[in-house]
Amino acid sequence: MSTVPDRLLILWHFAVTRWLPSPGSRLRERRLRRFLRRVKTESPFYRGVERDLPILTKTEFLANFEALNRFGITLEEATEVALRAERNRDFRPELPGGITVGMSSGTSGTRHVFLVSRGERCRWAGEMLGRMLSKESLRQILNPLAPPLRIAFFLRASSNLYTTLGSRRVEFEFYDLTRPFADLMSDLEVKPPDVLIAPATVLAGIAGARPAIRPRQVISVAEVLDDRDREMVENVFEVRVDEVYQATEGFLGCSCREGRLHLNEESLRVEPQWVDRESGRFHPVITDFSRRTQWFVRHRLTDVLRIDPTPCPCGRKTTTLLSVEGRSEEVLWLPNSHGDLAPLYPDVVRQVVYSLGDPPDHYRIEQKGMCWMVHLSGGDPEEVTAALIGLAERSGLSSPEVILLPWSDQPVSEKQKRIRCLEKPA
Ligand SMILES: [Zn+2]
């Protein structure tokens, strides 16, 4: 497989996803069984486990990181590579074997490092494009006389995972969210995209800035798009916002042409762990039988999904969701040099905290006007303060007044948010 060029691999997965009928339940079941059989012989973690494999939480998964990847890469090694890439803003370094380390910081508060191979990267790119590109976008790629399809991707960090998408017919622009937002907006107008991809809250920010662009497709990734943001973005760009539901655990779902969110059950088994059966709310326990570098087997996510019991008219037979709950009051606001409020997105703030040499065990940032009340447990308080003020400066914004407070648990009745804006500055 390593001799097949990336582009062919991507094209292959694109074609399979786009044009082949989705595998039926029997075929999926067979693939799953074969995958599990293999896992039991290949992974030191599962060797000798005869019956049902255990359900793992993220913490348990990370604690057994080394035994849950094919190359025995330790969490420390992977974290080291990921942090170096973040610090240098250079996302090319790979581990031996062409393995890429990605890092994401989930709302659950832990730093998530994940490993993907070249093949998996290509598969991700192919499937993503196969599922998400509209007919018009595809026509543009296939027409050699048309300009290449330009995709703008807003993310807090790039990675080999995303740059895999670039080719002669697809121009991929990466927008680094740690740069000042106004600069990003002017760059966006210089190279207006056909497809705009960004985390939900960032999409709302872009729409709010009203740049002179007319994307044909707008895709929300990584966070939950709330209804207010959706309406605003759709009004500004006059297109429907599609969603990709993705986590460290992989490509979990995306919206179809009917605008409904489907779980990616072509390559995932999703077992519901019911929170409330009547309303259809559950925690997904996922097994990804397309991943070979790391084994995600019966992995329990903290997200709460809500099932849509009615069949989708698009014809895809996978489970559809009414919503993904539990991850936009998370955006912090500070004035820029003109005195206008500008957003700092939770992804960026989380990343800054987790990239510290001595990150806190627990933290919570609550904004009230220009005050950021930072509750800390562990870590170096001075380092945290300096990092947050540094972030504001780098983003061209006034520094907040950071007030350090001892850690206290949040009342259970409240949404458990690490980052929250209670009151914007006046
Ligand atoms: Zn559908």
Residues whose N, C-alpha, C, O or C-beta is under 5 A from the ligand:
A	BS01	ZN	C256 E258 R260 C312 C314 R316
